[in-house]
Amino acid sequence: VYSGIGKNPDGSVSCAALTKRKAQQHGFNADWYGNGKEVYGNIKSNDSFDAVKYPGGNCLKDMIAAEGEPIANIVISFPKSPTWGTKYGHVIFIDKIENGVVYYSDNGSPSSARTKNIDDFLKAYYPSNGTPVGCVHLKKK
C-alpha cells in the first residue's frame, strides 16, 4: 500500500508524501506541495474538495466545535520534526475523529493504525513537533 512513497534523505518514509498518498486513497485530488510545516498553508480548495482551515494549536478542538463529530479527512501540520527540526516540520493525515478519539497513522509506522484521544494525541506530538501550525478539513465536493 505504501510502496513508492517519497523518502527522506535517511531513507524513511516522507510524512508529506504519506499524507498526500493517504488523501489520494480517500479520493482527493491532492495537488498541494511542500514540507510538513508548509502543507497547511499550501492546501487550497480544488475540484475534489473544499479546504476548511483552522489555525493554531487548538485547531482540532476548534474544528470539532464548528463542525461536530464524527469528522474525517483532516491534515494537521506541525512546525518541527524530531529528526529534521524546524527545517521540514511534520504533517499527518487524520482518518477521522469520533467521540474524541483521533484515528491516524504516521510515517514512522505508516501501515499501523493508531488511536489516541485528542489531548493525548497533541501531548504525544508536542515535545518533538511543537504546537500545530493548523489543520485542514478536506470536505468532499
Secondary structure, DSSP 8 states (H G I E B T S, - for coil): --TT--B-TTS-B-HHHHHHHHHHHTT------S-HHHHHHH----SSEEEEEEESTTHHHHHHHHH-SSEEEEEEEES-BTTTBTTT-EEEEEEEEETTEEEE--TTSTT--EEEEHHHHHHHHHHHH-S--EEEEEEE-
